Amino acid sequence: MDAAGSERFGILTVEMEDPTGYGRIVREAGKIVRIVEQKDASEPQRAIREINTGIILAPTGPLRRWLSTLRNDNAQGEYYLTDAVERAVADGMEVVSAQPRALWETLGVNSKVQLAELERIHQRNLAQRLLEAGVTLLDPARIDIRGELTCGRDVTIDVNCVFEGRVHLEDGAHIGANCVLRNSTVGAGARVQPFCHFEDASVGAAGRIGPYARLRPGTVLGEDVHIGNFVEVKNSQIAAHSKANHLAYVGDATVGSRVNIGAGTITCNYDGANKYRTVIEDDVFIGSDTQLVAPVTVRRGATIGAGTTLTKEAAADKLTLSRSKQMTLDAWQRPVKQAKK
């Protein structure tokens, strides 16, 4: 627009290594005099590498007049808008050109293949900006940013990670391979192991997440929280230095500091119609394979024995457990397969 103003005919042009299929910019004494389409071009014209990108700027009044004079006496039997260039030259109007900063800015998309190629260019440009800002990408060709990714200092991102929506990685964060983060924040110095999925979640400073962990919407983790392999957290707040290291589900829960949640523990938050919250206060130890049937509260310093199904409040600083008494049956014999007749 700056080059053409309101009194000149402007064309966005670009030089290509292989201009096949594009209209060539024909110049005489350095000035543009016409655009010749591929099928109508002579051999010398086909050797021209400057092409028409399809973006033009022309004064409205003269353009209407030129369009009314277009003919289809060409190799394709079509009406070429580009013939308006020759009309402008005949009327004494100056035809000027401008060039984009990069060829890819003018590329068109007419197939899934071209769309994929342009997407890769876009992702490569985003990766370049991250590298220039000091982010370490283990392979710049294997990252997908499908929204806005912002990073602090000394951030490291391994291969095949996908970032959707708005994602922020604070100083020193490390994201392992094959992770998907959507609308989430990862705190300073946190390490996310491979194959983790976050959505609308926040990880505190120095957190340790994964591998194979899932943080669902509403998850807020405090400082130095550990969420291990095959642990799912949903709509829960977990305070500093707490851990759920293996095979657990924490949903609709408020968890205090320095809590240990054993393997196989779940919060039973849904009765088939409504969701209820579980409250676990500071310094609680929950043994493996425990079911916390919400609404329920575990008071400060309580210990829950392995295999417990907790349906009532657990008292502070005491051991609570519910399991059947272990027995040994001396007269019992293991069944033996009967011989087939």
GIMORA-V82143 format. One record per helix or strand of 3 or more residues. SS is the DSSP state (H for helix, E for strand). FROM is the first residue (numbers start at 0). LEN is the number of residues. If there is no record, write none. Layout:
((SS & FROM & LEN) (SS & FROM & LEN))
This chain:
((E & 8 & 7) (E & 23 & 5) (E & 30 & 6) (H & 37 & 3) (H & 42 & 4) (E & 49 & 8) (H & 59 & 8) (H & 82 & 8) (E & 94 & 5) (H & 102 & 4) (H & 111 & 21) (E & 142 & 9) (E & 160 & 9) (E & 179 & 3) (E & 196 & 3) (E & 200 & 3) (E & 218 & 3) (E & 225 & 4) (E & 231 & 3) (E & 242 & 4) (E & 248 & 3) (E & 252 & 3) (E & 265 & 3) (E & 277 & 3) (E & 290 & 3) (E & 295 & 3))
